[in-house]
Amino acid sequence: MVVLSDRLNKVLDDLKMVDGVESAAIATRDGLLIASNTYPGTHPETFAAMSATILGAAEAATGHLENGSVNRIIIESDDCRMIVTSSGQKSLLVVMTAVNSGLGLILVELAKDASIIDDLLK
């Protein structure tokens, strides 16, 4: 029998196989860590909590401005990118990527995996 946590970890493992993806995590909308596959030195619980805060703030801003719903947030720094996307009403999916990685395939995989996570957590 395949356990839910195993299925979620498989999604993250597959996502980390995408060129440029360095870390990935699934969190609840209030920032509790569900599953993670992060590089050493990362604090997955903090990663999850901050991602939820960022997504919540963006959703509040766009809701207040009546500009539609947030699809994803991309934060670029000198060394990496952080992409936060909703994976349904209960969770979010976040990845850290290399700053020079191509976004096309990563965004396609994120959308596919967010849908899978949403289905698994229903």
Residue pairs with C-beta under 8 A, 6 or more apart in sequence:
4 120
5 35
7 120
8 26
8 34
8 35
8 117
8 120
9 35
9 37
11 26
11 113
11 116
11 117
11 120
12 24
12 25
12 26
12 35
12 36
12 37
13 37
14 113
15 21
15 24
15 37
15 95
15 109
15 110
15 113
16 22
16 23
16 24
16 37
18 105
18 106
18 109
19 101
19 102
19 105
20 97
20 98
20 100
20 101
20 102
20 106
21 95
21 96
21 97
21 101
21 106
21 109
22 39
22 80
22 95
22 96
22 97
22 98
23 36
23 37
23 38
23 39
23 42
23 47
23 95
23 96
24 36
24 37
24 38
24 93
24 94
24 95
24 96
25 33
25 34
25 35
25 36
25 37
25 38
25 44
25 47
25 48
25 51
25 93
25 94
25 95
26 33
26 34
26 35
26 36
26 48
26 87
26 91
26 92
26 93
26 94
26 117
27 33
27 34
27 48
27 49
27 51
27 52
27 91
27 92
27 94
28 34
28 48
28 52
28 90
28 91
28 92
29 52
29 55
29 56
29 89
29 90
29 91
29 92
30 52
31 48
31 49
31 50
31 51
31 52
31 53
32 48
32 49
33 44
33 45
33 47
33 48
33 49
34 48
34 91
34 121
36 44
36 47
36 48
38 44
38 47
38 96
39 96
42 96
47 94
47 96
48 94
51 82
51 84
51 92
51 94
52 92
54 73
54 75
54 84
55 70
55 73
55 84
55 86
55 92
58 70
58 73
59 69
59 70
62 68
62 69
62 70
70 86
71 85
71 86
72 83
72 84
72 85
72 86
72 107
72 110
73 83
73 84
73 85
74 81
74 82
74 83
74 103
75 81
75 82
75 83
75 84
76 99
77 99
78 99
79 99
80 96
80 97
80 98
80 99
81 96
81 97
81 98
81 99
81 101
81 103
82 94
82 95
82 96
82 97
83 94
83 95
83 97
83 106
83 107
83 110
84 92
84 93
84 94
85 92
85 93
85 94
85 110
85 111
85 114
86 92
86 93
86 114
87 93
87 113
87 114
87 115
87 117
87 118
87 121
88 114
88 117
88 118
88 121
88 122
90 118
90 121
91 117
91 118
91 121
93 110
93 113
93 114
93 117
95 106
95 110
97 103
97 106
